[in-house]
Amino acid sequence: FVVWGAHHGAFLILERAGWAAPLLRHAWLARLYALLAVMTGWVWFRAHDLDHALSFFGALAGRGGVTDVSSATRLVAHPVTICALLIGVALATVRIDLRRLLRSAAARAAHVAFLLTDTAAIMLLFVLSILTVAAGSYSPFLYFRF
């Protein structure tokens, strides 16, 4: 928890040091920044110690190459998981402005279309997530140590 607090504090210091200005101007950059901050923060809760965390960060950065991928990772990295990952990246970084795309349609129709599209995308990701979890054989409870 102390290391995560320092991690979180470092991101707050970066924002107050001037990094927040570009994030306010570019929504996609703000989304990528938030994704980076959250995902790297999760490593501190998953790792057993500092060496384990550093090896996690190295693996996230691509150190080790493709040949060091474990058999469990190969089982999880099937096309459904890759598809869910790509959909998640697109939804997390790309802003879909249906109001601009459907300018000729009424504002109410655009709003309904946005709600339906958003719901369908979330349902698709949910189904893909359930399929991925169901395909796995072992999923330890992460917070048993706390």
Disulfide bonds with the S-S distance in Angstrom:
none
